[in-house]
Amino acid sequence: MLPIRPQLLKGHLDTLLLAVLEPGPQHGYAVIDALRTSSNGALDLPTGTVYPALHRLERAGLIASEWQTVGGRRRRAYHLTPAGQAALGEQRAVWDHFSTAVTAVLGRRAWPATA
């Protein structure tokens, strides 16, 4: 498998994190593991990339967090806010449009006709 270059991830990390949190609350390492697992290892991101992005999303009001104690350890669990859910929906639409355009160019396919 070819590694994903960091510059390809730029601009998409926030959307990926929102998508990983959509099913429900997760702590930071679970978020990292969900990215890695759902991408079959292609998105194996370091904590130094993911945690600052989670904090940025929280400051923006797209996710919220709360402390939980699990097995005697305290950890912060993150979840989507209603604004985060709306932003994820918008970003999915943007991604669908963008990926269709890139596929049309790289795959030399005709752009889908619009009605």
PyMOL commands that place a pseudoatom at each C-alpha (Angstrom):
pseudoatom trace, name=CA, resn=MET, resi=1, chain=A, elem=C, hetatm=0, pos=[0.000, 0.000, 0.000]
pseudoatom trace, name=CA, resn=LEU, resi=2, chain=A, elem=C, hetatm=0, pos=[1.262, 3.473, -0.845]
pseudoatom trace, name=CA, resn=PRO, resi=3, chain=A, elem=C, hetatm=0, pos=[1.544, 5.821, 2.135]
pseudoatom trace, name=CA, resn=ILE, resi=4, chain=A, elem=C, hetatm=0, pos=[-0.707, 8.869, 2.220]
pseudoatom trace, name=CA, resn=ARG, resi=5, chain=A, elem=C, hetatm=0, pos=[1.441, 11.976, 2.011]
pseudoatom trace, name=CA, resn=PRO, resi=6, chain=A, elem=C, hetatm=0, pos=[0.694, 14.584, 4.703]
pseudoatom trace, name=CA, resn=GLN, resi=7, chain=A, elem=C, hetatm=0, pos=[-0.052, 17.312, 2.142]
pseudoatom trace, name=CA, resn=LEU, resi=8, chain=A, elem=C, hetatm=0, pos=[-2.928, 15.184, 0.781]
pseudoatom trace, name=CA, resn=LEU, resi=9, chain=A, elem=C, hetatm=0, pos=[-4.461, 15.107, 4.258]
pseudoatom trace, name=CA, resn=LYS, resi=10, chain=A, elem=C, hetatm=0, pos=[-4.309, 18.870, 4.650]
pseudoatom trace, name=CA, resn=GLY, resi=11, chain=A, elem=C, hetatm=0, pos=[-7.773, 20.348, 4.613]
pseudoatom trace, name=CA, resn=HIS, resi=12, chain=A, elem=C, hetatm=0, pos=[-9.465, 16.987, 5.178]
pseudoatom trace, name=CA, resn=LEU, resi=13, chain=A, elem=C, hetatm=0, pos=[-8.363, 16.025, 8.686]
pseudoatom trace, name=CA, resn=ASP, resi=14, chain=A, elem=C, hetatm=0, pos=[-11.160, 17.886, 10.452]
pseudoatom trace, name=CA, resn=THR, resi=15, chain=A, elem=C, hetatm=0, pos=[-13.794, 16.214, 8.290]
pseudoatom trace, name=CA, resn=LEU, resi=16, chain=A, elem=C, hetatm=0, pos=[-12.241, 12.794, 8.881]
pseudoatom trace, name=CA, resn=LEU, resi=17, chain=A, elem=C, hetatm=0, pos=[-12.274, 13.363, 12.637]
pseudoatom trace, name=CA, resn=LEU, resi=18, chain=A, elem=C, hetatm=0, pos=[-15.903, 14.463, 12.574]
pseudoatom trace, name=CA, resn=ALA, resi=19, chain=A, elem=C, hetatm=0, pos=[-16.798, 11.341, 10.590]
pseudoatom trace, name=CA, resn=VAL, resi=20, chain=A, elem=C, hetatm=0, pos=[-14.988, 9.072, 13.053]
pseudoatom trace, name=CA, resn=LEU, resi=21, chain=A, elem=C, hetatm=0, pos=[-16.898, 10.673, 15.934]
pseudoatom trace, name=CA, resn=GLU, resi=22, chain=A, elem=C, hetatm=0, pos=[-20.278, 10.419, 14.208]
pseudoatom trace, name=CA, resn=PRO, resi=23, chain=A, elem=C, hetatm=0, pos=[-21.187, 6.989, 15.654]
pseudoatom trace, name=CA, resn=GLY, resi=24, chain=A, elem=C, hetatm=0, pos=[-20.624, 8.188, 19.215]
pseudoatom trace, name=CA, resn=PRO, resi=25, chain=A, elem=C, hetatm=0, pos=[-18.160, 9.450, 21.819]
pseudoatom trace, name=CA, resn=GLN, resi=26, chain=A, elem=C, hetatm=0, pos=[-14.572, 8.242, 21.710]
pseudoatom trace, name=CA, resn=HIS, resi=27, chain=A, elem=C, hetatm=0, pos=[-11.357, 9.077, 23.518]
pseudoatom trace, name=CA, resn=GLY, resi=28, chain=A, elem=C, hetatm=0, pos=[-8.352, 10.303, 21.559]
pseudoatom trace, name=CA, resn=TYR, resi=29, chain=A, elem=C, hetatm=0, pos=[-6.553, 6.989, 21.097]
pseudoatom trace, name=CA, resn=ALA, resi=30, chain=A, elem=C, hetatm=0, pos=[-9.812, 5.371, 19.967]
pseudoatom trace, name=CA, resn=VAL, resi=31, chain=A, elem=C, hetatm=0, pos=[-10.174, 8.146, 17.374]
pseudoatom trace, name=CA, resn=ILE, resi=32, chain=A, elem=C, hetatm=0, pos=[-6.648, 7.424, 16.110]
pseudoatom trace, name=CA, resn=ASP, resi=33, chain=A, elem=C, hetatm=0, pos=[-7.390, 3.702, 16.001]
pseudoatom trace, name=CA, resn=ALA, resi=34, chain=A, elem=C, hetatm=0, pos=[-10.701, 4.254, 14.174]
pseudoatom trace, name=CA, resn=LEU, resi=35, chain=A, elem=C, hetatm=0, pos=[-8.918, 6.325, 11.500]
pseudoatom trace, name=CA, resn=ARG, resi=36, chain=A, elem=C, hetatm=0, pos=[-6.281, 3.629, 11.084]
pseudoatom trace, name=CA, resn=THR, resi=37, chain=A, elem=C, hetatm=0, pos=[-8.773, 0.737, 11.081]
pseudoatom trace, name=CA, resn=SER, resi=38, chain=A, elem=C, hetatm=0, pos=[-11.349, 2.280, 8.767]
pseudoatom trace, name=CA, resn=SER, resi=39, chain=A, elem=C, hetatm=0, pos=[-8.629, 3.248, 6.261]
pseudoatom trace, name=CA, resn=ASN, resi=40, chain=A, elem=C, hetatm=0, pos=[-6.974, -0.176, 6.399]
pseudoatom trace, name=CA, resn=GLY, resi=41, chain=A, elem=C, hetatm=0, pos=[-3.855, 1.421, 7.865]
pseudoatom trace, name=CA, resn=ALA, resi=42, chain=A, elem=C, hetatm=0, pos=[-3.485, 4.204, 5.306]
pseudoatom trace, name=CA, resn=LEU, resi=43, chain=A, elem=C, hetatm=0, pos=[-4.347, 6.882, 7.883]
pseudoatom trace, name=CA, resn=ASP, resi=44, chain=A, elem=C, hetatm=0, pos=[-1.977, 6.039, 10.726]
pseudoatom trace, name=CA, resn=LEU, resi=45, chain=A, elem=C, hetatm=0, pos=[-1.678, 9.467, 12.294]
pseudoatom trace, name=CA, resn=PRO, resi=46, chain=A, elem=C, hetatm=0, pos=[0.444, 10.462, 15.277]
pseudoatom trace, name=CA, resn=THR, resi=47, chain=A, elem=C, hetatm=0, pos=[-1.057, 11.911, 18.448]
pseudoatom trace, name=CA, resn=GLY, resi=48, chain=A, elem=C, hetatm=0, pos=[0.739, 15.180, 17.653]
pseudoatom trace, name=CA, resn=THR, resi=49, chain=A, elem=C, hetatm=0, pos=[-1.486, 15.541, 14.599]
pseudoatom trace, name=CA, resn=VAL, resi=50, chain=A, elem=C, hetatm=0, pos=[-4.797, 14.304, 15.993]
pseudoatom trace, name=CA, resn=TYR, resi=51, chain=A, elem=C, hetatm=0, pos=[-4.963, 15.921, 19.438]
pseudoatom trace, name=CA, resn=PRO, resi=52, chain=A, elem=C, hetatm=0, pos=[-4.339, 19.501, 18.248]
pseudoatom trace, name=CA, resn=ALA, resi=53, chain=A, elem=C, hetatm=0, pos=[-7.040, 18.983, 15.600]
pseudoatom trace, name=CA, resn=LEU, resi=54, chain=A, elem=C, hetatm=0, pos=[-9.478, 17.682, 18.233]
pseudoatom trace, name=CA, resn=HIS, resi=55, chain=A, elem=C, hetatm=0, pos=[-8.766, 20.731, 20.396]
pseudoatom trace, name=CA, resn=ARG, resi=56, chain=A, elem=C, hetatm=0, pos=[-9.268, 23.043, 17.389]
pseudoatom trace, name=CA, resn=LEU, resi=57, chain=A, elem=C, hetatm=0, pos=[-12.618, 21.371, 16.588]
pseudoatom trace, name=CA, resn=GLU, resi=58, chain=A, elem=C, hetatm=0, pos=[-13.670, 21.762, 20.218]
pseudoatom trace, name=CA, resn=ARG, resi=59, chain=A, elem=C, hetatm=0, pos=[-12.774, 25.470, 20.244]
pseudoatom trace, name=CA, resn=ALA, resi=60, chain=A, elem=C, hetatm=0, pos=[-14.831, 25.851, 17.053]
pseudoatom trace, name=CA, resn=GLY, resi=61, chain=A, elem=C, hetatm=0, pos=[-17.847, 24.248, 18.761]
pseudoatom trace, name=CA, resn=LEU, resi=62, chain=A, elem=C, hetatm=0, pos=[-17.979, 21.290, 16.355]
pseudoatom trace, name=CA, resn=ILE, resi=63, chain=A, elem=C, hetatm=0, pos=[-17.171, 18.732, 19.039]
pseudoatom trace, name=CA, resn=ALA, resi=64, chain=A, elem=C, hetatm=0, pos=[-17.395, 18.719, 22.823]
pseudoatom trace, name=CA, resn=SER, resi=65, chain=A, elem=C, hetatm=0, pos=[-15.627, 16.624, 25.406]
pseudoatom trace, name=CA, resn=GLU, resi=66, chain=A, elem=C, hetatm=0, pos=[-15.994, 15.375, 28.919]
pseudoatom trace, name=CA, resn=TRP, resi=67, chain=A, elem=C, hetatm=0, pos=[-13.777, 13.515, 31.311]
pseudoatom trace, name=CA, resn=GLN, resi=68, chain=A, elem=C, hetatm=0, pos=[-14.530, 9.850, 31.919]
pseudoatom trace, name=CA, resn=THR, resi=69, chain=A, elem=C, hetatm=0, pos=[-12.923, 7.350, 34.234]
pseudoatom trace, name=CA, resn=VAL, resi=70, chain=A, elem=C, hetatm=0, pos=[-12.372, 3.943, 32.656]
pseudoatom trace, name=CA, resn=GLY, resi=71, chain=A, elem=C, hetatm=0, pos=[-10.515, 1.228, 34.523]
pseudoatom trace, name=CA, resn=GLY, resi=72, chain=A, elem=C, hetatm=0, pos=[-9.282, 3.768, 37.047]
pseudoatom trace, name=CA, resn=ARG, resi=73, chain=A, elem=C, hetatm=0, pos=[-7.858, 6.009, 34.316]
pseudoatom trace, name=CA, resn=ARG, resi=74, chain=A, elem=C, hetatm=0, pos=[-9.225, 9.404, 33.432]
pseudoatom trace, name=CA, resn=ARG, resi=75, chain=A, elem=C, hetatm=0, pos=[-9.514, 10.218, 29.776]
pseudoatom trace, name=CA, resn=ARG, resi=76, chain=A, elem=C, hetatm=0, pos=[-11.354, 12.760, 27.696]
pseudoatom trace, name=CA, resn=ALA, resi=77, chain=A, elem=C, hetatm=0, pos=[-14.135, 11.495, 25.429]
pseudoatom trace, name=CA, resn=TYR, resi=78, chain=A, elem=C, hetatm=0, pos=[-15.071, 13.585, 22.405]
pseudoatom trace, name=CA, resn=HIS, resi=79, chain=A, elem=C, hetatm=0, pos=[-18.456, 13.721, 20.674]
pseudoatom trace, name=CA, resn=LEU, resi=80, chain=A, elem=C, hetatm=0, pos=[-20.106, 15.696, 17.877]
pseudoatom trace, name=CA, resn=THR, resi=81, chain=A, elem=C, hetatm=0, pos=[-22.208, 18.723, 18.663]
pseudoatom trace, name=CA, resn=PRO, resi=82, chain=A, elem=C, hetatm=0, pos=[-25.220, 19.617, 16.499]
pseudoatom trace, name=CA, resn=ALA, resi=83, chain=A, elem=C, hetatm=0, pos=[-22.985, 22.160, 14.731]
pseudoatom trace, name=CA, resn=GLY, resi=84, chain=A, elem=C, hetatm=0, pos=[-20.435, 19.394, 14.127]
pseudoatom trace, name=CA, resn=GLN, resi=85, chain=A, elem=C, hetatm=0, pos=[-23.087, 17.121, 12.670]
pseudoatom trace, name=CA, resn=ALA, resi=86, chain=A, elem=C, hetatm=0, pos=[-24.207, 19.897, 10.314]
pseudoatom trace, name=CA, resn=ALA, resi=87, chain=A, elem=C, hetatm=0, pos=[-20.596, 20.670, 9.322]
pseudoatom trace, name=CA, resn=LEU, resi=88, chain=A, elem=C, hetatm=0, pos=[-19.977, 16.989, 8.602]
pseudoatom trace, name=CA, resn=GLY, resi=89, chain=A, elem=C, hetatm=0, pos=[-23.011, 16.878, 6.301]
pseudoatom trace, name=CA, resn=GLU, resi=90, chain=A, elem=C, hetatm=0, pos=[-21.796, 19.944, 4.434]
pseudoatom trace, name=CA, resn=GLN, resi=91, chain=A, elem=C, hetatm=0, pos=[-18.252, 18.616, 4.130]
pseudoatom trace, name=CA, resn=ARG, resi=92, chain=A, elem=C, hetatm=0, pos=[-19.512, 15.275, 2.832]
pseudoatom trace, name=CA, resn=ALA, resi=93, chain=A, elem=C, hetatm=0, pos=[-21.318, 17.103, 0.027]
pseudoatom trace, name=CA, resn=VAL, resi=94, chain=A, elem=C, hetatm=0, pos=[-18.171, 19.125, -0.753]
pseudoatom trace, name=CA, resn=TRP, resi=95, chain=A, elem=C, hetatm=0, pos=[-16.079, 15.937, -0.748]
pseudoatom trace, name=CA, resn=ASP, resi=96, chain=A, elem=C, hetatm=0, pos=[-18.509, 14.123, -3.058]
pseudoatom trace, name=CA, resn=HIS, resi=97, chain=A, elem=C, hetatm=0, pos=[-18.297, 16.979, -5.562]
pseudoatom trace, name=CA, resn=PHE, resi=98, chain=A, elem=C, hetatm=0, pos=[-14.501, 17.287, -5.278]
pseudoatom trace, name=CA, resn=SER, resi=99, chain=A, elem=C, hetatm=0, pos=[-13.794, 13.556, -5.509]
pseudoatom trace, name=CA, resn=THR, resi=100, chain=A, elem=C, hetatm=0, pos=[-16.068, 13.204, -8.532]
pseudoatom trace, name=CA, resn=ALA, resi=101, chain=A, elem=C, hetatm=0, pos=[-14.181, 16.022, -10.261]
pseudoatom trace, name=CA, resn=VAL, resi=102, chain=A, elem=C, hetatm=0, pos=[-10.758, 14.554, -9.451]
pseudoatom trace, name=CA, resn=THR, resi=103, chain=A, elem=C, hetatm=0, pos=[-11.841, 11.072, -10.542]
pseudoatom trace, name=CA, resn=ALA, resi=104, chain=A, elem=C, hetatm=0, pos=[-13.147, 12.516, -13.809]
pseudoatom trace, name=CA, resn=VAL, resi=105, chain=A, elem=C, hetatm=0, pos=[-9.798, 14.178, -14.493]
pseudoatom trace, name=CA, resn=LEU, resi=106, chain=A, elem=C, hetatm=0, pos=[-7.480, 11.387, -13.313]
pseudoatom trace, name=CA, resn=GLY, resi=107, chain=A, elem=C, hetatm=0, pos=[-9.594, 8.611, -14.722]
pseudoatom trace, name=CA, resn=ARG, resi=108, chain=A, elem=C, hetatm=0, pos=[-10.307, 10.511, -17.917]
pseudoatom trace, name=CA, resn=ARG, resi=109, chain=A, elem=C, hetatm=0, pos=[-13.998, 9.940, -17.401]
pseudoatom trace, name=CA, resn=ALA, resi=110, chain=A, elem=C, hetatm=0, pos=[-16.772, 12.280, -18.395]
pseudoatom trace, name=CA, resn=TRP, resi=111, chain=A, elem=C, hetatm=0, pos=[-18.106, 14.536, -15.677]
pseudoatom trace, name=CA, resn=PRO, resi=112, chain=A, elem=C, hetatm=0, pos=[-21.524, 13.249, -14.547]
pseudoatom trace, name=CA, resn=ALA, resi=113, chain=A, elem=C, hetatm=0, pos=[-24.370, 14.970, -16.331]
pseudoatom trace, name=CA, resn=THR, resi=114, chain=A, elem=C, hetatm=0, pos=[-26.561, 17.174, -14.190]
pseudoatom trace, name=CA, resn=ALA, resi=115, chain=A, elem=C, hetatm=0, pos=[-30.270, 17.503, -14.661]
for i in range(1, 115): cmd.bond("trace and resi %d" % i, "trace and resi %d" % (i + 1))
show_as sticks, trace
zoom trace
